[in-house]
Amino acid sequence: MFPEGSSPQFAVGALLALILVTLTIFFLRSERVPGKNLSDLTEKPTVQSAQLYNAVLPKKGSGFVSMKESLYLEFAIFALIGVGFLVRRFHVVNQQGQKSVTNLVVDVILPCNIFKAFVSADLDTLRSDGIWVFGIALAFHLFCMLYGRLVFRKPPAEERNCLRFAALCSNAGFLGIPVAEGLYGPEGLALANVYLIPMRVFMWSTGIAIFSGSPDWRGTVKKVVTHPCIIAVEIGVAAMLLRLRLPEPLMQPVNFLSNCNTAMSMLVIGMILAQLDPKQFMDKTVLFFSLHRLILLPGIVYWVCMLLPISAVARNVSVMLCAMPVAVNTTILADKYNQNALYATKLVIVTTLFSIPTTALWSLILMQ
């Protein structure tokens, strides 16, 4: 899969150098770009990540999000992971308890989060730029399905499934939404939610099939169709298209459970991380995958978008969301289906760390 004789130390050194260079550039360019006031953003965030974003980032008058503010969000993520790590390391939760928490997240909390996201989506944005963003997201995920099957053929089956899912599904929902909202205002937020529609469908159909697949295709289809997350997608898409909403007494519990998703998912990752040997953390394949996920794939989208007659905002939102790190659900589903959850955790942690400089780098490129 990767070039023979490649040095992981070289890859680590190159990425660390990239971190230093991009941080230096951003701190030198600390003046804010004139833009809309953060208080003018949409009144009701459509995903739970926007709620956390509003909670942890300081409100400072007007302008776009600075590098320092972006780091607040990254810090919040790793703080939650740290709590999960301590909970597992000090035996507050044992192996069986961890499995029960994982089942709770996948079978209850995530379906509520998915349903809420679809019900909150605004169909009016599926016009003009929204149609282009939807088409780009659809084409990108179809391409990633093929890309994952062609590029990640040699690793062991459990690692191969993690890599294919990670290539297909990014953390665009949690990290991408506040980035798009902060950089491009309400229009960026609306277009980001359009982008997420195909991604969610692929994640909870093809993604689940990757982890739960069996030689019997009928068995695989049955597992996928009857999965709680797929049922949530089906009901959510129908409610979105028909503009239906649950009565408030029923929608409120869904909202409460949905809002638990970020914290609970990060806790599970921390619990799994507590079982990881530090000597095995820096994996050569994980480092090279980070280059695929954070540089190569968004680069392909960038050059394709440059050939299309779309606005700069639609192009920028599409590229930024493609450049997000590996989806947290990679670990959750790997643990659920007894795949290599430790390897999946390495993919999530390493790509999230390296996404700090690469997201800054892409925002600089897209300013041109």
Secondary structure per residue as TSV (DSSP state, phi and psi in degrees):
chain	resnum	aa	ss	phi	psi
A	1	M	-	360.0	-38.3
A	2	F	-	-118.3	158.9
A	3	P	-	-58.6	138.5
A	4	E	T	-67.4	142.7
A	5	G	T	78.3	5.2
A	6	S	-	-68.3	141.6
A	7	S	-	-97.3	120.8
A	8	P	H	-64.1	-30.7
A	9	Q	H	-62.6	-38.2
A	10	F	H	-62.9	-42.7
A	11	A	H	-63.5	-43.5
A	12	V	H	-62.0	-45.5
A	13	G	H	-60.6	-42.1
A	14	A	H	-64.6	-41.4
A	15	L	H	-70.5	-37.5
A	16	L	H	-64.8	-38.8
A	17	A	H	-62.8	-39.1
A	18	L	H	-62.5	-40.1
A	19	I	H	-59.7	-49.1
A	20	L	H	-62.1	-44.2
A	21	V	H	-63.7	-47.5
A	22	T	H	-69.2	-37.8
A	23	L	H	-62.9	-41.8
A	24	T	H	-60.7	-45.1
A	25	I	H	-60.9	-43.5
A	26	F	H	-70.7	-36.2
A	27	F	H	-71.3	-30.6
A	28	L	H	-71.1	-30.3
A	29	R	T	-100.2	47.0
A	30	S	-	-71.8	-14.7
A	31	E	S	-64.4	142.3
A	32	R	-	-81.8	145.8
A	33	V	-	-79.3	131.2
A	34	P	-	-57.3	137.5
A	35	G	-	-168.6	-162.5
A	36	K	-	-80.0	151.8
A	37	N	B	-68.8	136.1
A	38	L	G	-60.5	-25.3
A	39	S	G	-73.5	-12.4
A	40	D	G	-89.6	3.5
A	41	L	S	-71.1	170.1
A	42	T	-	-53.3	145.7
A	43	E	S	-70.2	-36.8
A	44	K	S	-120.5	104.4
A	45	P	-	-57.8	143.3
A	46	T	S	-90.8	-8.5
A	47	V	S	-138.5	161.3
A	48	Q	H	-67.2	-23.3
A	49	S	H	-64.3	-34.5
A	50	A	H	-65.0	-31.7
A	51	Q	H	-66.8	-45.1
A	52	L	H	-64.2	-40.5
A	53	Y	H	-57.0	-47.8
A	54	N	H	-66.4	-27.0
A	55	A	H	-78.7	-37.9
A	56	V	H	-97.9	-18.0
A	57	L	S	-95.4	138.9
A	58	P	-	-71.1	146.4
A	59	K	-	-94.0	117.6
A	60	K	-	-129.8	62.6
A	61	G	S	68.6	-122.6
A	62	S	B	-117.1	161.9
A	63	G	S	121.0	172.7
A	64	F	-	-84.6	171.8
A	65	V	-	-72.8	132.4
A	66	S	-	-88.5	171.0
A	67	M	H	-60.5	-40.3
A	68	K	H	-60.7	-42.4
A	69	E	H	-68.3	-36.4
A	70	S	H	-61.2	-34.7
A	71	L	H	-67.4	-27.8
A	72	Y	H	-59.0	-43.3
A	73	L	H	-65.6	-44.5
A	74	E	H	-61.3	-40.2
A	75	F	H	-62.6	-42.1
A	76	A	H	-60.3	-40.2
A	77	I	H	-61.0	-51.2
A	78	F	H	-71.8	-25.2
A	79	A	H	-66.5	-42.7
A	80	L	H	-64.7	-41.5
A	81	I	H	-61.4	-39.5
A	82	G	H	-61.9	-38.6
A	83	V	H	-62.7	-45.7
A	84	G	H	-60.9	-39.2
A	85	F	H	-59.2	-47.5
A	86	L	H	-67.9	-38.3
A	87	V	H	-59.9	-41.2
A	88	R	H	-77.8	-41.5
A	89	R	H	-65.0	-35.9
A	90	F	T	-95.3	15.9
A	91	H	T	61.8	27.6
A	92	V	S	-66.8	-34.4
A	93	V	S	-125.1	130.6
A	94	N	-	-93.7	-174.3
A	95	Q	H	-59.8	-44.1
A	96	Q	H	-65.6	-39.8
A	97	G	H	-63.6	-39.2
A	98	Q	H	-61.3	-42.8
A	99	K	H	-63.2	-39.1
A	100	S	H	-65.7	-40.0
A	101	V	H	-64.0	-41.6
A	102	T	H	-60.1	-45.4
A	103	N	H	-62.2	-39.5
A	104	L	H	-61.3	-44.0
A	105	V	I	-64.1	-48.9
A	106	V	I	-71.6	-40.1
A	107	D	I	-92.8	-17.8
A	108	V	I	-124.3	-57.5
A	109	I	I	-70.1	-47.6
A	110	L	H	-61.2	-44.7
A	111	P	H	-57.9	-38.7
A	112	C	H	-64.5	-41.0
A	113	N	H	-64.2	-42.1
A	114	I	H	-65.0	-46.9
A	115	F	H	-61.0	-44.3
A	116	K	H	-61.6	-40.7
A	117	A	H	-62.6	-43.9
A	118	F	H	-69.3	-41.8
A	119	V	H	-63.4	-33.0
A	120	S	H	-82.5	-12.3
A	121	A	-	-65.2	144.7
A	122	D	-	-101.9	110.6
A	123	L	G	-65.1	-23.0
A	124	D	G	-64.3	-20.3
A	125	T	G	-78.7	-11.0
A	126	L	S	-79.1	50.5
A	127	R	S	-136.1	151.8
A	128	S	T	50.5	-111.3
A	129	D	H	-60.4	-33.2
A	130	G	H	-61.4	-39.0
A	131	I	H	-65.4	-41.3
A	132	W	H	-63.5	-45.5
A	133	V	H	-63.7	-41.4
A	134	F	H	-60.1	-45.8
A	135	G	H	-64.5	-40.5
A	136	I	H	-63.5	-44.5
A	137	A	H	-62.9	-42.0
A	138	L	H	-63.3	-48.1
A	139	A	H	-64.2	-39.6
A	140	F	H	-62.4	-43.7
A	141	H	H	-73.3	-31.9
A	142	L	H	-64.2	-42.1
A	143	F	H	-63.1	-42.0
A	144	C	H	-66.1	-30.4
A	145	M	H	-60.3	-48.2
A	146	L	H	-69.1	-41.8
A	147	Y	H	-58.5	-46.0
A	148	G	H	-63.1	-39.1
A	149	R	H	-70.2	-34.4
A	150	L	H	-81.1	-42.2
A	151	V	H	-83.0	-38.2
A	152	F	S	-106.4	68.7
A	153	R	-	-102.7	-26.7
A	154	K	S	-86.8	-30.8
A	155	P	S	-62.5	161.6
A	156	P	-	-55.3	155.5
A	157	A	H	-53.5	-45.3
A	158	E	H	-66.2	-37.2
A	159	E	H	-74.3	-38.2
A	160	R	H	-60.4	-41.2
A	161	N	H	-63.3	-41.0
A	162	C	H	-62.7	-44.0
A	163	L	H	-65.4	-40.6
A	164	R	H	-67.5	-41.6
A	165	F	H	-65.7	-42.2
A	166	A	H	-65.6	-33.5
A	167	A	H	-69.2	-32.9
A	168	L	H	-80.1	-39.3
A	169	C	-	-120.7	121.5
A	170	S	B	-102.9	176.5
A	171	N	S	-89.8	38.6
A	172	A	I	-64.2	-27.8
A	173	G	I	-69.4	-46.2
A	174	F	I	-85.3	-49.1
A	175	L	I	-87.4	-37.5
A	176	G	I	-66.3	-38.5
A	177	I	H	-60.0	-54.0
A	178	P	H	-65.3	-31.5
A	179	V	H	-65.5	-47.7
A	180	A	H	-63.5	-39.6
A	181	E	H	-67.3	-42.9
A	182	G	H	-70.0	-39.5
A	183	L	H	-81.0	-35.6
A	184	Y	H	-124.4	10.3
A	185	G	H	71.3	-162.0
A	186	P	H	-57.9	-36.7
A	187	E	H	-63.9	-41.3
A	188	G	H	-63.3	-39.2
A	189	L	H	-63.3	-45.1
A	190	A	H	-63.1	-45.9
A	191	L	H	-66.7	-33.9
A	192	A	H	-63.1	-39.3
A	193	N	H	-70.2	-29.4
A	194	V	H	-65.9	-44.1
A	195	Y	H	-58.2	-36.9
A	196	L	H	-72.0	-18.5
A	197	I	H	-61.3	-55.4
A	198	P	H	-61.7	-37.4
A	199	M	H	-61.8	-42.1
A	200	R	H	-66.3	-39.7
A	201	V	H	-64.2	-44.0
A	202	F	H	-65.4	-41.0
A	203	M	H	-60.6	-43.5
A	204	W	T	-98.5	15.4
A	205	S	T	-125.2	-76.1
A	206	T	H	-60.1	-42.0
A	207	G	H	-59.6	-45.7
A	208	I	H	-67.1	-36.8
A	209	A	H	-62.2	-34.4
A	210	I	H	-60.9	-43.5
A	211	F	H	-84.6	-32.7
A	212	S	H	-101.7	3.1
A	213	G	-	-60.1	150.1
A	214	S	-	-139.9	165.6
A	215	P	S	-57.3	-29.0
A	216	D	-	-84.0	106.8
A	217	W	H	-65.8	-30.0
A	218	R	H	-64.9	-39.0
A	219	G	H	-64.9	-38.5
A	220	T	H	-64.2	-46.5
A	221	V	H	-60.8	-41.2
A	222	K	H	-63.4	-42.4
A	223	K	H	-61.7	-42.5
A	224	V	H	-68.9	-48.0
A	225	V	H	-65.1	-33.5
A	226	T	T	-93.7	3.7
A	227	H	S	-69.2	138.2
A	228	P	H	-54.3	-36.1
A	229	C	H	-69.3	-36.2
A	230	I	H	-68.9	-41.1
A	231	I	H	-60.9	-39.2
A	232	A	H	-64.4	-38.8
A	233	V	H	-63.0	-46.7
A	234	E	H	-60.3	-48.7
A	235	I	H	-67.1	-40.7
A	236	G	H	-64.7	-43.4
A	237	V	H	-63.5	-42.7
A	238	A	H	-61.7	-44.0
A	239	A	H	-64.8	-37.9
A	240	M	H	-65.9	-46.5
A	241	L	H	-67.5	-36.4
A	242	L	H	-90.3	-1.1
A	243	R	T	55.7	46.0
A	244	L	-	-99.1	149.0
A	245	R	-	-137.1	144.7
A	246	L	-	-68.8	152.4
A	247	P	-	-57.5	147.9
A	248	E	H	-53.6	-41.0
A	249	P	H	-61.3	-26.3
A	250	L	H	-89.9	-34.5
A	251	M	H	-72.6	-30.3
A	252	Q	H	-62.2	-46.7
A	253	P	H	-61.2	-36.6
A	254	V	H	-60.7	-44.0
A	255	N	H	-61.3	-44.3
A	256	F	H	-61.4	-45.8
A	257	L	H	-66.5	-39.3
A	258	S	H	-60.6	-40.6
A	259	N	T	-68.7	-14.2
A	260	C	T	-80.4	-12.5
A	261	N	H	-58.6	-50.9
A	262	T	H	-60.2	-52.1
A	263	A	H	-62.8	-45.6
A	264	M	H	-66.5	-40.9
A	265	S	H	-63.3	-42.6
A	266	M	H	-67.1	-35.6
A	267	L	H	-62.0	-42.1
A	268	V	H	-62.2	-42.7
A	269	I	H	-60.7	-42.5
A	270	G	H	-62.1	-40.0
A	271	M	H	-62.0	-42.9
A	272	I	H	-68.8	-38.1
A	273	L	H	-61.0	-31.8
A	274	A	T	-64.7	-18.6
A	275	Q	T	-95.3	0.2
A	276	L	S	-89.1	132.7
A	277	D	-	-74.1	121.5
A	278	P	G	-54.3	-29.3
A	279	K	G	-68.2	-22.1
A	280	Q	G	-96.5	2.2
A	281	F	S	-68.2	-48.3
A	282	M	S	-82.1	93.8
A	283	D	-	-99.1	132.8
A	284	K	H	-57.6	-43.8
A	285	T	H	-66.7	-34.0
A	286	V	H	-66.5	-41.3
A	287	L	H	-63.6	-43.5
A	288	F	H	-70.6	-34.2
A	289	F	H	-62.4	-35.9
A	290	S	H	-58.5	-38.5
A	291	L	H	-65.2	-38.4
A	292	H	I	-63.1	-51.4
A	293	R	I	-68.8	-40.1
A	294	L	I	-99.6	-20.8
A	295	I	I	-119.6	-57.0
A	296	L	I	-66.6	-53.1
A	297	L	H	-62.5	-48.8
A	298	P	H	-64.1	-29.5
A	299	G	H	-63.4	-39.9
A	300	I	H	-62.3	-44.6
A	301	V	H	-63.0	-40.0
A	302	Y	H	-59.5	-48.1
A	303	W	H	-69.3	-33.7
A	304	V	H	-65.8	-44.3
A	305	C	H	-62.6	-32.2
A	306	M	H	-64.4	-21.3
A	307	L	T	-91.3	-9.1
A	308	L	S	-98.4	149.2
A	309	P	-	-82.1	64.8
A	310	I	-	-119.9	162.7
A	311	S	-	-72.8	162.5
A	312	A	H	-62.7	-37.6
A	313	V	H	-65.5	-43.9
A	314	A	H	-62.9	-42.1
A	315	R	H	-63.1	-47.9
A	316	N	H	-64.6	-42.5
A	317	V	H	-63.0	-43.3
A	318	S	H	-60.8	-45.3
A	319	V	H	-68.1	-44.4
A	320	M	H	-62.5	-39.7
A	321	L	H	-72.5	-31.5
A	322	C	H	-68.6	-23.4
A	323	A	T	-91.5	10.0
A	324	M	-	-76.0	156.2
A	325	P	-	-70.6	-178.2
A	326	V	B	-62.8	141.4
A	327	A	-	-63.8	138.3
A	328	V	T	-58.0	-31.1
A	329	N	H	-66.5	-12.3
A	330	T	H	-58.6	-46.2
A	331	T	H	-69.4	-43.3
A	332	I	H	-59.7	-47.6
A	333	L	H	-73.7	-35.1
A	334	A	H	-61.1	-41.1
A	335	D	H	-68.7	-39.7
A	336	K	H	-61.7	-42.4
A	337	Y	T	-102.3	21.5
A	338	N	T	57.2	37.7
A	339	Q	S	-91.7	-167.0
A	340	N	-	-82.7	83.5
A	341	A	H	-66.6	-30.7
A	342	L	H	-65.7	-41.7
A	343	Y	H	-64.9	-41.3
A	344	A	H	-61.6	-38.6
A	345	T	H	-63.3	-40.6
A	346	K	H	-60.8	-41.5
A	347	L	H	-60.0	-44.4
A	348	V	H	-66.3	-49.6
A	349	I	H	-65.1	-49.3
A	350	V	H	-65.5	-46.0
A	351	T	H	-67.5	-33.0
A	352	T	H	-67.4	-41.3
A	353	L	H	-60.9	-49.1
A	354	F	H	-74.9	-14.4
A	355	S	H	-70.4	-18.3
A	356	I	H	-61.0	-54.9
A	357	P	H	-73.6	-34.3
A	358	T	H	-70.8	-34.7
A	359	T	H	-64.7	-41.2
A	360	A	H	-62.4	-40.8
A	361	L	H	-64.0	-43.9
A	362	W	H	-65.8	-37.4
A	363	S	H	-65.0	-34.7
A	364	L	H	-66.8	-44.1
A	365	I	H	-61.5	-42.5
A	366	L	H	-74.9	-13.9
A	367	M	H	-71.6	-21.3
A	368	Q	-	-68.8	360.0
